[in-house]
Every structure is written in structure tokens, then in C-alpha cells.
């Protein structure tokens, strides 16, 4: 099991001091952790410190028990010896090399570290047809896949993804995320993913540290961290569903839901559902209204968020719903209360 | 063309090559350094580096004469190792190099400033050392500007007159480069030889400028 512990403090400007402290254990099957927070809160700088591209004023960053930097002891491992791969928002492919050249560049500099077989990486990321091409002709999604493959070929002990999909359009973004997820699981590479998009974090990270204004606010399980958010407004729930028959899909726990489109696409899809689009009703209350999806579960946590209460519900998948204080009182919501989540078919977004 | 004119052309070409070889390493190193760093006093250093561009060449030549001359700080040492500079072909190379340096430096600096600094940084995370990243990422990406700097340095060296005449003099077969030969022709014989040499100089300079422009254009993404 890989572990990463980071304590760093650096005065970046007159008014901004980065002061972070967090630790992640990447247990088997849980390879992705996220740094989540608004733009400009210091997430990318934190990654650059871990990668050795920025030297903090004071820091102790330890990967698997071995320090990468310990300013108190005057210890510093240069970037090229850290085995920490970095994928940036725009991929940063070398424009003077072809796709194959970019991959070979990393492969020639592994310094004896093992990496997954090149062909396997190329296959998983569907890069074969791109290999001879110039990097200038690639689409955003293709660039990110090449950047990911290049980082993997350098034999990293830790992979840092700095807003890797935020430059992509909606469709490519979810496709790229599924590539990221597949890669992290398949090659068991501990991955630290940075994003300001709640949906992205919810989708792929098992653990999350939430950052704000240069500091870590909370750190823990993604579902808890995202539920604890004090930001007003709705948050998206994301969960997997397996299409059983056109228009219907099964989710974790065995329940089935109705999908908004009856296009006969098969296999697995991702569904997105805003927390504000879920209504809660007592488990024995009869079905009323036009909402056709109803998932039974029980309350996990309750968190006040302004005038509303954010409720985390285990309904096979973890869902977050926003309800008024009045509703919470009426339904006598407490951790453990059996409850039904009700939502309209058309509130559900099916992602490709 | 007369034998002495051929000799001037040959000498000029050699001086151009020698000065370019001499000038490029510091132009690349300083161009790269000053393109990516900022510190107090940087503007003063840049001004000093560009000074030969605006000083009268004879003034630069005189400063070099003081520096390399018998009574200068380097003169006794150069005499002792049997490599005097003043009034030798080496003086032509040094005078040309000093005059060409600001042009080469500026072209290199601009070329390196165009390179996204995150690219060599990414190379380092892939296992490249600092110098490896420079030679395999930064320099190839700046190659158009650097090649253009080379051509400019060569052209400037071939055309160098003011500093050369002060530091190297006018010795046929030793320090009489093309521009010095033109000067000589003007003073002694008259129009015909001047025209031939002037056309030759113009062709060399125009060719270099065109080459420089093509290389710089090719480098752009």
C-alpha cells in the first residue's frame, strides 16, 4: 500500500501563503485521491511541490516512508529522481516529437524503474492509431491520453493529475475520466487528482482533501467530504448503472431505475443527478406525482447547509439530497432512518 | 577577382565561422538564463550585453585593444603562451565576435522566451536531468531562433570593420577581411575593385538575412 504524507508551507506572494497538511493511504482498489477546491486555492502549486518543480519554504513530503523533501533536515530529491509523474491540464506534449516520440522520451528515462508494458498501456488508452501522428494534430482528449501514457511509461510511484480534463468539452471529459479511472485501477498506480469540479471528484476519487485559500479544510472519504460542503446550491450525484433493457438500468444494490432515453445502448453508463432534484419521502408513503424513479435506502448523515439540510442516503449507491428543515422535521430524519429517494426520469442525465 | 581579393574573401569566411563558434555558446547560455529568470539588476546586465550594438565600433575596438594589448591585463599572459592577439587573425575573430554577440544573444533570448517553461519541467518529472531537459526539449524547441542567431552572428562578423581595423589592423593575408579590403580599395585604387567587393559583401549579407528569416519562420509553430 502506497502512502503519501504532505506538510508544506510556502509564501507565494504578499497576500497568499500556501499551508497544507494532508495524508492519503492508497489501499488496493482505492488508487485515486483528490485535491478539491476552487480555482486559485493552491492545488496546482501543491502538486508542483510534490513533483519537485517548486521548492517550498518549509516542507516534509514523504512517499512510502521515504522523504522527497525535508527542509528541516536539508534533504531534497530532485524532480527527475522522484518517480512522480505529472499530467497537466493541456497535456504538455513535446511539440517537436511525434506521439511515439513522446512515449519513447519517457521510456528511455525510467532510470531502471519498472513500468507496465508499453503495448498494454498503448492498448488500454487506445493509442495505436495515434502513434505516428504529430502532437499538434491531436484533439484535447487524445492529448490527455498520450500525456497519461507518457507519464505511465516513466514508471511512476505516484501519478499527479492537474485538472487533467477541465480543458475538454463535456463529452470528452467523461470519456477521459473513464480512461483515467481505468488506468489507475488496471496499473494500480496511486493517483492524486486535482480538480475544482465536484462531479469529477465524485466520479473517480475514493478519498478527497478539500482545499480553500491555500489550506486543507477537510480530508477523508469523498462522499463525506463532498456532502460536508458548505457551498450553497446543488451538487451532482454520480453513479454507475448497467443497462438491462433499453430505457432501464440496474444500479449497485440491485434496484432498477428508468433512464431518460430509450436508445438501445447497452452496457455500463454513468448517471448524474443533482442533489436538488431528489425529493425524499417516507418509505411507506404511496407514490404520487410525476417522478417515476424511487430508490429505497436509509439516511447516513445530515448536514446543515444554509437554509437547507444536505442528507446523504445509502440507497445501494450513495446519494445526496437537499431538503428544507421543514421536510427534515416532517420525515424525522436521523442517521439510520429508512427513506425513499424520488426523482424524475428527466432529472437524470446519462453520460456517454 | 585578384588573388588578394580571394584571400580577403577566404579570410572573411574563416573569421565569420570562428566568431560564430566563439559567440554562440555564451549567447545561448546567457539568452536562456535571462529569458527565464528575473532578479534585481537584470536590466543593467542586459544593457551591458547589448552595449556593443550601439557603441561606435571603433570605441569597442579601442577597449579591446586596451584589454588585449601588451600593457593590458591579458597582454603579458598572451605573450607568455605565444598567442598574441593584437594585429593577428585572432584579433579579427575576437573583434567580430564581440560585435556580433549582442545580435546573437538577443535572438537566442527571444527564442528561449518563446519556449513554454512547463515543457522542460514536465521532462524532468519523466526522469530527465536539468541539462538533459535543456538539450532534448528546450534547445530543439528554440532551434529556429538559435539557428537564425547563428546566421546573424556570421553575417555581422563577415561585415565587421570598425573594431577590426583598430584591434587587427590591415595586414594582407593576415587581417585584411572583405570590409577592410573595401576600405583599402577606396583609399588606393578606385571604383572598379570597390564595386566587385561591395557586390560580394552585399550578396553575403543578403543571403545571410534571407537564411535567418527562413529559419526563424520555420521554427514558429
Boltz contact constraints between the chains, C-beta under 6 A:
constraints:
  - contact:
      token1: [A, 51]
      token2: [B, 125]
      max_distance: 6.0
  - contact:
      token1: [A, 53]
      token2: [B, 121]
      max_distance: 6.0
  - contact:
      token1: [A, 79]
      token2: [B, 124]
      max_distance: 6.0
  - contact:
      token1: [A, 79]
      token2: [B, 125]
      max_distance: 6.0
  - contact:
      token1: [A, 80]
      token2: [B, 124]
      max_distance: 6.0
  - contact:
      token1: [A, 80]
      token2: [B, 127]
      max_distance: 6.0
  - contact:
      token1: [A, 80]
      token2: [B, 128]
      max_distance: 6.0
  - contact:
      token1: [A, 80]
      token2: [B, 129]
      max_distance: 6.0
  - contact:
      token1: [A, 86]
      token2: [B, 125]
      max_distance: 6.0
  - contact:
      token1: [A, 92]
      token2: [B, 118]
      max_distance: 6.0
  - contact:
      token1: [A, 92]
      token2: [B, 119]
      max_distance: 6.0
  - contact:
      token1: [A, 92]
      token2: [B, 122]
      max_distance: 6.0
  - contact:
      token1: [A, 96]
      token2: [B, 140]
      max_distance: 6.0
  - contact:
      token1: [A, 96]
      token2: [B, 141]
      max_distance: 6.0
  - contact:
      token1: [A, 106]
      token2: [B, 126]
      max_distance: 6.0
  - contact:
      token1: [A, 109]
      token2: [B, 126]
      max_distance: 6.0
  - contact:
      token1: [A, 109]
      token2: [B, 127]
      max_distance: 6.0
  - contact:
      token1: [A, 109]
      token2: [B, 128]
      max_distance: 6.0
  - contact:
      token1: [A, 111]
      token2: [B, 127]
      max_distance: 6.0
  - contact:
      token1: [A, 154]
      token2: [B, 126]
      max_distance: 6.0
  - contact:
      token1: [A, 154]
      token2: [B, 127]
      max_distance: 6.0
